[in-house]
């Protein structure tokens, strides 16, 4: 079963797939701590959103059970020359409103995903030309070779041009939009499910698409998604049988769920890295009592913040052992040479000295933005950071919000609205270059999507130059050395403060029979639901 048919995913590489046996149609009820903010597939580059919308929309490619790229709306592709990719589209596919899928929809989607308001602009570079050869053949002409292009597209979903034009939704819906667009409340894809109803903050119902071109490997008739922000209420719903699956199970409730008669907890490593970022681009911070200058432009301040974080205390007290401290902005499973890096030691005394040297003997005040319903114990982690920084004289005003409000604030058009923040990132390509380009690349060129999610504006041109060489290098050993060089540059700059890779914790009803497949990088489950 392709990954896009997987029911829900906390990351693109940690998947719980519920493949129902074909005996009788079933309803699967799922609850998550966060909401599905928008049905527009280009609003938010967030894995949970991609997972939900992957029931309805499809891309030219997708990932299979082994996470390999396989054909989807494109039946095949080739590279007639190093900078030209030719895709042969699947014939006979229809959108859920009956419109035929053609090359016009691919070209429209390529333009839309790069347009203002999209949070997925790095999927296709702005200088890429998209050429229609015929109704079922499309060329992508690049300015330089990109050997991992298809790996960047597993969550670039194709939209219906006619539908978008007819409903005044040609432009993407921004994550900071204050009023919903038609495409944020309605969906029209080619995928195995249809959105029957969508009530933001209340419930979303997915029904089977009877006209889907593919072959279903389940007996589902519908999926009902309900956001439940309260951890206690979410767990109670699972234990009472009100829902079949919840994510996440609060760390403190894992033992209770496992000892219950009705449910169990699936745990496994996740490839998402949780990290702290600092505004290093503005001359004056937006949210600080320091006026006329930006403390984070001083490497000593960034180093002080890093050394003030007791990562082992976060692991043992906040995460209760279910996290892996990280020295890099990428999970060790995705980079062979990650073992060559170590975190700077926790050193609050040294951190205080660095602040004195930087001209802040009494510390300073700054606001920290944090989601409270996106990652495992996210608000608790931020609270711990607040206390740790207080020990070196830094007063943090913590602004912890639901992810809808959090992303709307920090991704506000015209300049990211944050001074200090926590974020998590899973490279969609399962490759370090994605992190080096999207999160750590310079965003000083308005015409370039580089640094699309570089909220703090960190910039080192030498690292960008190495990152570009990583993209082009095909020899694995040479490529790893280039990645190592890029991370060494960023670590020396104290560009970010990586915290850890969290563990997944899914709560699943015992009516769902599990078959587990595990390997070194991914934990996959298939299941049948029994009524």
Backbone torsions as a table, in degrees:
resi	resn	phi	psi	omega
1	UNK	NA	125.9	-180.0
2	UNK	-59.3	153.7	-178.9
3	UNK	-59.8	-34.4	-177.9
4	UNK	-67.6	-14.8	173.5
5	UNK	-87.2	-8.7	178.7
6	UNK	-60.3	142.9	-171.6
7	UNK	-66.1	-56.9	179.4
8	UNK	-144.7	151.3	-178.0
9	UNK	-138.7	130.1	173.9
10	UNK	-79.0	-30.1	168.5
11	UNK	-143.6	166.8	-178.8
12	UNK	-68.0	-11.0	-179.8
13	UNK	-120.8	12.7	174.1
14	UNK	-132.4	97.0	-163.2
15	UNK	-122.2	138.0	169.7
16	UNK	-112.6	109.2	-176.7
17	UNK	-107.0	125.1	-178.6
18	UNK	-106.5	95.1	-177.0
19	UNK	-97.9	98.2	-173.8
20	UNK	-73.2	142.5	176.1
21	UNK	-68.2	149.4	-171.0
22	UNK	-79.3	17.7	-176.1
23	UNK	-69.7	-55.7	-178.2
24	UNK	-143.0	143.3	-176.9
25	UNK	-67.0	140.0	-175.7
26	UNK	-126.9	158.1	171.1
27	UNK	-106.9	129.2	176.6
28	UNK	-109.7	128.2	-175.8
29	UNK	-111.8	125.6	-171.3
30	UNK	-129.0	139.3	178.1
31	UNK	-129.9	137.8	177.6
32	UNK	-129.2	156.5	-179.8
33	UNK	-69.6	-22.2	-178.7
34	UNK	-110.5	165.2	-177.6
35	UNK	-94.4	162.9	169.2
36	UNK	-92.7	97.1	-170.6
37	UNK	-65.9	-42.0	-173.0
38	UNK	-146.0	145.4	174.4
39	UNK	-89.4	-4.7	176.4
40	UNK	-71.4	118.4	-174.4
41	UNK	-69.2	-6.1	-179.9
42	UNK	-111.1	8.2	-177.5
43	UNK	-73.5	-45.7	-170.0
44	UNK	-140.2	123.2	177.8
45	UNK	-84.5	71.9	-175.8
46	UNK	-131.3	135.1	-169.9
47	UNK	-61.8	-43.1	-179.0
48	UNK	-63.1	-39.7	176.5
49	UNK	-63.0	-44.8	177.2
50	UNK	-58.3	-40.6	-177.5
51	UNK	-64.9	-44.4	177.3
52	UNK	-61.2	-50.1	-174.5
53	UNK	-72.5	-16.9	176.7
54	UNK	-68.6	-12.0	172.0
55	UNK	-73.0	-28.1	-169.7
56	UNK	-106.6	-42.6	-177.9
57	UNK	-103.4	158.7	177.3
58	UNK	-136.2	158.1	176.4
59	UNK	-107.6	-178.5	174.1
60	UNK	-65.9	-31.0	179.4
61	UNK	-130.1	168.0	175.7
62	UNK	-151.7	179.4	177.3
63	UNK	-111.2	143.9	178.4
64	UNK	-91.9	-168.3	-177.3
65	UNK	-63.7	-25.1	177.4
66	UNK	-94.3	10.2	178.6
67	UNK	66.2	21.5	174.5
68	UNK	-87.0	147.6	178.2
69	UNK	-71.8	128.8	178.7
70	UNK	-133.8	165.3	179.4
71	UNK	-65.3	147.6	173.3
72	UNK	-132.1	-102.1	177.0
73	UNK	-73.4	-17.3	169.0
74	UNK	-99.8	126.0	179.8
75	UNK	-75.7	-31.2	-179.0
76	UNK	-162.3	169.4	177.5
77	UNK	-157.5	160.2	176.2
78	UNK	-151.5	167.8	177.1
79	UNK	-118.0	92.3	179.7
80	UNK	-58.9	-27.8	174.2
81	UNK	-148.0	162.3	-172.0
82	UNK	-57.3	-27.6	-177.4
83	UNK	-108.0	15.2	178.6
84	UNK	-130.5	121.9	175.0
85	UNK	-109.0	128.5	178.0
86	UNK	-112.7	125.4	-179.1
87	UNK	-112.0	130.7	177.2
88	UNK	-101.7	116.1	-170.4
89	UNK	-82.9	152.2	179.2
90	UNK	-73.1	130.6	-178.9
91	UNK	-90.9	154.1	176.3
92	UNK	82.2	5.6	179.6
93	UNK	-85.2	138.9	177.0
94	UNK	-125.1	146.0	170.3
95	UNK	-70.6	165.9	-171.7
96	UNK	-67.8	-15.4	175.2
97	UNK	-92.3	1.6	178.0
98	UNK	101.0	-9.8	178.5
99	UNK	-66.1	137.5	177.8
100	UNK	-72.8	144.8	176.0
101	UNK	-86.9	125.4	-179.7
102	UNK	-140.4	-178.6	178.8
103	UNK	-60.4	-30.1	179.4
104	UNK	-59.7	-34.4	179.7
105	UNK	-72.0	-34.3	177.6
106	UNK	-66.6	-46.1	180.0
107	UNK	-63.4	-43.7	177.7
108	UNK	-59.4	-45.4	-178.4
109	UNK	-67.0	-34.5	177.3
110	UNK	-65.6	-38.0	177.1
111	UNK	-71.4	-42.0	-175.6
112	UNK	-67.7	-39.7	-177.3
113	UNK	-68.4	-18.5	178.2
114	UNK	-99.1	-0.3	-174.5
115	UNK	-81.7	163.3	177.9
116	UNK	-59.0	133.8	-178.5
117	UNK	104.6	-22.9	177.6
118	UNK	-74.1	141.8	175.4
119	UNK	-102.5	12.3	-178.5
120	UNK	-124.5	32.7	-173.6
121	UNK	-64.9	-20.8	-179.4
122	UNK	-77.1	-6.6	179.3
123	UNK	-62.6	-37.0	179.8
124	UNK	-136.2	125.6	-177.6
125	UNK	-66.0	149.6	-175.4
126	UNK	-64.5	-23.1	-178.7
127	UNK	-94.4	6.2	175.8
128	UNK	-76.5	130.9	177.2
129	UNK	-97.7	133.2	179.5
130	UNK	-112.3	118.5	-171.1
131	UNK	-120.2	128.5	175.9
132	UNK	-82.7	118.5	176.2
133	UNK	-86.0	-46.5	170.9
134	UNK	-156.1	-171.8	-175.2
135	UNK	-61.2	-20.5	-176.1
136	UNK	-129.9	23.9	176.2
137	UNK	-140.5	130.0	-178.2
138	UNK	-133.9	135.7	174.1
139	UNK	-105.8	139.0	170.9
140	UNK	-112.6	115.0	-176.1
141	UNK	-104.6	116.1	-175.4
142	UNK	-98.6	162.2	175.2
143	UNK	-87.5	-17.2	176.0
144	UNK	-152.3	156.9	-178.2
145	UNK	-60.4	147.9	176.4
146	UNK	-141.2	90.9	-175.5
147	UNK	-68.8	-14.3	-178.8
148	UNK	-108.6	22.3	-174.5
149	UNK	-56.1	-48.0	-177.0
150	UNK	-66.3	-27.6	177.4
151	UNK	-68.7	-20.1	179.4
152	UNK	-86.1	-3.2	-169.0
153	UNK	-114.0	6.4	-175.4
154	UNK	-67.7	-18.2	175.3
155	UNK	-119.3	19.4	169.3
156	UNK	-91.9	101.8	-174.5
157	UNK	-90.9	144.0	-176.4
158	UNK	-91.2	133.0	-179.2
159	UNK	-108.9	160.3	-178.7
160	UNK	-85.2	112.8	-177.8
161	UNK	-60.1	-47.3	-177.5
162	UNK	-61.5	-42.7	179.8
163	UNK	-63.1	-44.5	-179.3
164	UNK	-64.2	-43.8	-179.8
165	UNK	-66.6	-40.2	-178.3
166	UNK	-67.9	-24.0	-175.7
167	UNK	-112.8	20.6	174.4
168	UNK	53.8	43.9	-179.5
169	UNK	-131.8	38.6	178.1
170	UNK	-65.8	-38.3	-179.4
171	UNK	-82.2	142.9	176.9
172	UNK	-64.1	154.1	176.5
173	UNK	-89.7	118.4	-179.4
174	UNK	-68.1	148.0	177.7
175	UNK	-63.9	-21.9	-178.9
176	UNK	-99.1	8.8	-179.8
177	UNK	-59.3	137.2	-178.3
178	UNK	-90.8	-13.1	176.6
179	UNK	-134.1	143.6	-175.8
180	UNK	-73.3	148.5	173.4
181	UNK	-97.9	173.4	178.3
182	UNK	-61.7	-41.2	-177.3
183	UNK	-75.4	-15.0	176.2
184	UNK	-82.9	-18.0	-179.2
185	UNK	-110.4	-11.8	-177.7
186	UNK	-135.4	155.2	-179.3
187	UNK	-138.5	149.3	179.0
188	UNK	-150.6	86.0	-177.8
189	UNK	-110.5	-164.4	177.6
190	UNK	-112.4	4.2	-169.4
191	UNK	-78.9	-178.2	-172.7
192	UNK	-73.7	-10.1	178.8
193	UNK	-129.9	156.5	177.1
194	UNK	-117.3	141.4	173.3
195	UNK	-79.2	108.9	178.5
196	UNK	-77.3	-40.0	178.5
197	UNK	-153.6	148.7	179.8
198	UNK	-141.8	111.3	175.8
199	UNK	-115.6	98.5	-177.2
200	UNK	-52.9	131.2	179.1
201	UNK	82.0	-5.2	-176.2
202	UNK	-121.6	-64.4	-174.8
203	UNK	-166.7	144.3	171.8
204	UNK	-128.3	129.8	-178.4
205	UNK	-113.4	123.1	176.3
206	UNK	-104.7	127.3	176.0
207	UNK	-110.4	152.1	178.9
208	UNK	-62.0	137.1	174.7
209	UNK	-85.9	106.0	-175.4
210	UNK	-68.6	-15.1	-177.1
211	UNK	-106.3	15.9	-179.4
212	UNK	-62.3	140.2	-177.6
213	UNK	-70.3	-24.0	-176.0
214	UNK	-86.2	-178.8	179.4
215	UNK	-106.0	112.3	-179.8
216	UNK	-63.2	142.5	175.7
217	UNK	-116.9	37.9	-178.7
218	UNK	-150.6	171.7	174.7
219	UNK	-119.5	24.4	-179.6
220	UNK	-67.4	141.6	169.1
221	UNK	-104.3	-26.1	178.2
222	UNK	-162.9	157.9	172.3
223	UNK	-122.6	128.5	178.2
224	UNK	-113.6	115.3	179.4
225	UNK	-102.7	128.7	178.3
226	UNK	-128.5	120.4	174.6
227	UNK	-75.0	128.8	177.0
228	UNK	-128.8	101.1	-174.4
229	UNK	-69.8	-37.4	-177.4
230	UNK	-71.3	123.3	180.0
231	UNK	-61.9	-43.2	-178.3
232	UNK	-63.6	-42.3	-180.0
233	UNK	-67.4	-37.7	-179.4
234	UNK	-65.1	-45.3	179.0
235	UNK	-65.6	-41.3	179.5
236	UNK	-61.7	-37.7	179.2
237	UNK	-64.2	-38.2	177.5
238	UNK	-67.4	-47.8	-175.6
239	UNK	-67.8	-28.4	179.7
240	UNK	-84.1	-11.4	-177.8
241	UNK	88.7	7.2	179.2
242	UNK	-66.9	-33.7	175.1
243	UNK	-129.1	160.8	-178.1
244	UNK	-97.2	-29.4	-175.6
245	UNK	-140.5	137.1	172.3
246	UNK	-131.0	153.3	176.7
247	UNK	-153.5	126.2	-3.4
248	UNK	-92.0	164.5	166.6
249	UNK	-84.5	124.3	178.2
250	UNK	-55.0	139.8	-176.0
251	UNK	-54.1	-40.5	-177.3
252	UNK	-69.7	-13.1	-178.0
253	UNK	-105.1	0.5	-176.7
254	UNK	-59.5	-46.7	-178.7
255	UNK	-63.6	-39.8	-179.3
256	UNK	-64.7	-42.7	179.2
257	UNK	-65.8	-42.6	-179.6
258	UNK	-65.1	-26.5	-179.9
259	UNK	-89.8	-2.6	-178.4
260	UNK	-78.5	164.6	179.1
261	UNK	-84.1	-13.6	-168.7
262	UNK	-110.0	-16.1	-170.8
263	UNK	-149.2	166.6	176.3
264	UNK	-141.5	167.1	-178.7
265	UNK	-115.3	130.7	172.6
266	UNK	-97.3	124.9	178.2
267	UNK	-124.3	149.7	178.5
268	UNK	-174.6	163.7	-178.5
269	UNK	-69.9	147.4	176.9
270	UNK	-116.1	152.8	-177.7
271	UNK	-95.3	1.6	177.1
272	UNK	-75.8	133.3	175.3
273	UNK	-101.4	125.8	175.3
274	UNK	-91.5	133.2	-175.5
275	UNK	-148.4	167.3	175.3
276	UNK	-111.0	139.0	178.3
277	UNK	-124.8	155.8	-177.2
278	UNK	-131.6	141.0	176.9
279	UNK	-70.5	110.4	-179.2
280	UNK	-112.4	9.6	-174.5
281	UNK	-107.1	-38.3	-177.2
282	UNK	-72.2	149.3	176.3
283	UNK	-73.8	-24.3	176.1
284	UNK	-140.3	132.0	-179.4
285	UNK	-64.7	144.9	179.0
286	UNK	-71.2	-33.7	-171.5
287	UNK	-129.5	75.3	-178.1
288	UNK	-160.3	158.8	176.0
289	UNK	-87.7	-2.3	176.2
290	UNK	-84.0	120.3	-177.5
291	UNK	-111.7	143.5	175.4
292	UNK	86.6	-5.2	176.9
293	UNK	-160.3	169.8	-177.6
294	UNK	-119.1	109.9	-179.0
295	UNK	-57.3	-32.8	-174.8
296	UNK	-74.3	-9.5	172.5
297	UNK	-71.7	-16.6	179.5
298	UNK	-90.8	118.9	-177.4
299	UNK	-59.6	-27.6	180.0
300	UNK	-66.7	-34.8	177.7
301	UNK	-68.8	-43.4	179.0
302	UNK	-62.9	-41.1	177.8
303	UNK	-65.6	-37.8	178.5
304	UNK	-62.5	-45.0	178.7
305	UNK	-60.3	-44.2	-179.2
306	UNK	-59.6	-49.3	-174.4
307	UNK	-74.1	-12.2	177.7
308	UNK	-83.1	-12.4	-176.4
309	UNK	-87.6	118.0	177.1
310	UNK	-89.4	90.1	-173.2
311	UNK	-68.7	-30.3	178.6
312	UNK	-70.3	-34.4	176.8
313	UNK	-67.1	-40.0	175.6
314	UNK	-61.3	-41.6	-179.8
315	UNK	-63.5	-47.0	-173.2
316	UNK	-81.8	-39.2	-174.4
317	UNK	-91.5	-47.0	-175.0
318	UNK	-84.2	-46.4	-176.1
319	UNK	-94.2	-5.1	177.4
320	UNK	51.7	41.2	176.0
321	UNK	85.1	-6.1	-176.0
322	UNK	-95.1	52.4	174.3
323	UNK	-154.7	157.3	178.4
324	UNK	-120.6	105.8	179.4
325	UNK	-54.6	142.5	-173.3
326	UNK	-125.6	141.8	174.1
327	UNK	-97.7	-7.0	-176.8
328	UNK	-127.9	167.6	178.6
329	UNK	-88.5	19.8	178.9
330	UNK	-145.3	148.3	-179.0
331	UNK	-67.6	145.9	-178.0
332	UNK	-61.4	-26.3	179.0
333	UNK	-65.9	-18.2	-175.8
334	UNK	-101.6	-1.1	-179.4
335	UNK	-146.7	114.4	-173.0
336	UNK	-62.1	-30.0	-175.5
337	UNK	-96.1	16.9	-178.7
338	UNK	-62.9	-27.3	179.2
339	UNK	-66.5	-12.0	178.3
340	UNK	-78.9	-5.7	-176.1
341	UNK	-112.3	144.4	175.6
342	UNK	-132.2	150.0	177.7
343	UNK	-73.5	146.1	169.2
344	UNK	-59.3	143.8	-178.0
345	UNK	-68.1	146.0	172.4
346	UNK	-59.8	122.3	-173.3
347	UNK	-150.9	77.4	-178.1
348	UNK	-62.3	-34.7	178.4
349	UNK	-65.3	-44.5	177.5
350	UNK	-64.8	-34.2	178.4
351	UNK	-65.4	-41.6	178.2
352	UNK	-62.8	-40.4	179.2
353	UNK	-63.6	-38.8	179.0
354	UNK	-64.3	-39.7	178.1
355	UNK	-65.2	-38.5	177.6
356	UNK	-63.0	-45.7	179.3
357	UNK	-61.2	-33.5	-178.7
358	UNK	-80.3	-5.1	178.1
359	UNK	96.6	20.7	179.1
360	UNK	-127.4	64.4	-177.9
361	UNK	-62.7	-27.4	178.6
362	UNK	-102.5	12.6	-178.1
363	UNK	73.1	-159.8	176.3
364	UNK	-161.5	175.7	-179.5
365	UNK	-110.4	143.0	177.9
366	UNK	-155.5	147.1	177.8
367	UNK	-87.7	138.8	177.5
368	UNK	-113.3	125.5	176.6
369	UNK	-93.5	135.5	-175.2
370	UNK	-151.0	135.9	171.8
371	UNK	-77.8	154.4	176.6
372	UNK	-120.1	10.3	178.2
373	UNK	-146.0	27.7	-176.3
374	UNK	-113.0	-48.1	-175.8
375	UNK	-114.4	168.7	-179.9
376	UNK	-65.8	120.2	178.1
377	UNK	54.1	37.1	-174.6
378	UNK	-60.6	-47.4	-178.9
379	UNK	-65.9	-35.9	179.1
380	UNK	-67.0	-37.3	176.1
381	UNK	-62.0	-45.5	-179.4
382	UNK	-64.2	-38.0	176.4
383	UNK	-61.6	-39.8	178.5
384	UNK	-64.9	-41.2	177.8
385	UNK	-61.8	-40.1	178.0
386	UNK	-56.3	-46.9	-179.7
387	UNK	-66.3	-38.8	-179.8
388	UNK	-66.5	-41.5	179.5
389	UNK	-71.6	-27.6	176.8
390	UNK	-62.2	-30.5	-179.3
391	UNK	-66.9	-20.8	177.7
392	UNK	-106.7	13.0	173.7
393	UNK	93.6	5.3	-180.0
394	UNK	-94.1	123.6	179.6
395	UNK	-97.2	118.3	-178.1
396	UNK	-103.0	127.9	168.7
397	UNK	-95.3	109.3	-174.6
398	UNK	-85.8	123.5	174.7
399	UNK	-112.7	92.9	179.9
400	UNK	-101.4	123.0	-174.2
401	UNK	-135.2	159.5	169.7
402	UNK	-56.7	151.7	-170.7
403	UNK	-61.4	-29.0	178.7
404	UNK	-61.9	-45.8	179.0
405	UNK	-73.7	-37.3	180.0
406	UNK	-60.3	-53.0	-178.6
407	UNK	-67.0	-35.9	178.5
408	UNK	-61.4	-35.5	-179.8
409	UNK	-75.4	-53.2	-171.8
410	UNK	-74.0	-22.7	-179.5
411	UNK	-100.3	18.8	-177.0
412	UNK	-59.4	130.5	179.1
413	UNK	-57.8	148.9	179.9
414	UNK	93.1	3.0	179.5
415	UNK	132.8	128.3	-177.4
416	UNK	-61.8	132.8	-172.3
417	UNK	-98.5	70.8	177.5
418	UNK	-156.6	152.8	175.5
419	UNK	-111.5	-30.6	-177.4
420	UNK	-154.2	131.4	-170.3
421	UNK	-153.6	162.7	171.3
422	UNK	-114.1	140.4	-179.5
423	UNK	-149.2	160.5	173.8
424	UNK	-123.5	150.0	-177.1
425	UNK	-146.5	128.2	170.0
426	UNK	-114.6	118.9	179.9
427	UNK	-64.3	122.0	-176.1
428	UNK	-63.1	-25.9	179.8
429	UNK	-87.3	-3.4	-173.5
430	UNK	58.1	39.7	-172.3
431	UNK	-146.4	145.0	-177.1
432	UNK	-64.0	-29.7	-176.8
433	UNK	-59.4	-32.4	177.3
434	UNK	-60.1	-42.4	179.0
435	UNK	-67.8	-45.0	-178.1
436	UNK	-62.5	-32.8	-176.7
437	UNK	-90.3	-50.6	-173.9
438	UNK	-76.0	-43.4	-172.2
439	UNK	-95.9	-35.7	-170.3
440	UNK	-112.0	-7.0	-178.5
441	UNK	-74.9	151.7	178.1
442	UNK	-62.1	136.3	177.1
443	UNK	-114.2	39.8	-177.2
444	UNK	-90.2	-4.1	178.9
445	UNK	-109.7	106.9	-177.2
446	UNK	-59.8	-23.0	-178.2
447	UNK	-84.5	-7.9	-176.6
448	UNK	-109.9	139.9	176.2
449	UNK	-80.9	-0.9	178.8
450	UNK	-55.2	138.2	179.1
451	UNK	72.2	27.3	-176.1
452	UNK	-55.8	-35.3	-179.7
453	UNK	-115.1	24.2	174.2
454	UNK	-84.4	77.8	-171.9
455	UNK	-65.0	-27.5	-176.7
456	UNK	-90.6	-9.8	177.2
457	UNK	75.2	20.8	174.0
458	UNK	-55.7	139.8	-178.0
459	UNK	-149.8	123.6	172.0
460	UNK	-140.0	109.4	-174.7
461	UNK	-62.7	-30.5	177.8
462	UNK	-65.2	-41.9	178.4
463	UNK	-64.9	-38.7	177.0
464	UNK	-61.3	-40.7	-179.4
465	UNK	-64.0	-41.1	177.9
466	UNK	-67.9	-39.7	178.6
467	UNK	-59.9	-40.3	177.8
468	UNK	-64.2	-36.1	177.7
469	UNK	-69.6	-32.9	176.2
470	UNK	-59.5	-43.0	-177.8
471	UNK	-61.1	-36.1	-174.4
472	UNK	-89.5	-21.4	-174.8
473	UNK	-74.1	129.5	-178.8
474	UNK	-105.3	-16.1	177.6
475	UNK	-78.4	117.7	-173.9
476	UNK	-57.0	-43.7	-177.9
477	UNK	-65.8	-44.8	178.2
478	UNK	-65.3	-38.2	-179.5
479	UNK	-64.0	-43.0	178.8
480	UNK	-60.8	-38.6	179.1
481	UNK	-66.6	-36.4	176.5
482	UNK	-66.6	-42.1	177.1
483	UNK	-60.9	-43.3	178.4
484	UNK	-60.0	-42.9	179.1
485	UNK	-61.1	-42.0	-179.8
486	UNK	-64.3	-44.6	179.6
487	UNK	-67.0	-34.4	177.1
488	UNK	-61.7	-40.6	178.4
489	UNK	-62.2	-48.5	-177.6
490	UNK	-66.0	-40.8	179.5
491	UNK	-65.1	-38.1	178.3
492	UNK	-64.4	-30.4	178.3
493	UNK	-82.0	-7.0	-170.9
494	UNK	50.1	50.1	-174.9
495	UNK	-64.5	-40.7	179.8
496	UNK	-139.1	171.2	174.1
497	UNK	-118.8	90.4	176.0
498	UNK	-66.4	138.4	179.5
499	UNK	-102.8	-69.5	-174.8
500	UNK	-164.7	169.6	164.3
501	UNK	-99.9	123.4	-178.6
502	UNK	-81.2	165.6	176.1
503	UNK	-97.4	145.7	174.9
504	UNK	-76.5	146.4	175.1
505	UNK	-145.4	99.9	178.6
506	UNK	-103.8	135.6	173.2
507	UNK	-99.2	128.5	-174.0
508	UNK	-133.1	133.0	176.0
509	UNK	-60.2	145.6	178.1
510	UNK	-72.9	-6.2	171.5
511	UNK	-72.4	-13.4	177.6
512	UNK	-96.9	111.6	-178.8
513	UNK	-84.2	126.6	-171.9
514	UNK	-105.5	141.8	167.3
515	UNK	-124.0	122.9	-171.8
516	UNK	-101.5	139.8	169.9
517	UNK	-126.5	123.1	-178.0
518	UNK	-128.2	145.2	170.4
519	UNK	-141.4	-165.3	-173.2
520	UNK	-70.1	-23.7	-171.6
521	UNK	-118.4	-12.4	-170.6
522	UNK	-148.2	144.9	177.1
523	UNK	-118.6	114.1	-175.3
524	UNK	-119.3	145.0	176.8
525	UNK	-131.1	141.8	167.7
526	UNK	-118.5	150.1	-173.9
527	UNK	-150.6	159.8	169.8
528	UNK	-125.0	138.4	-179.1
529	UNK	-96.1	133.3	-179.2
530	UNK	-114.6	126.0	177.4
531	UNK	-89.9	NA	NA
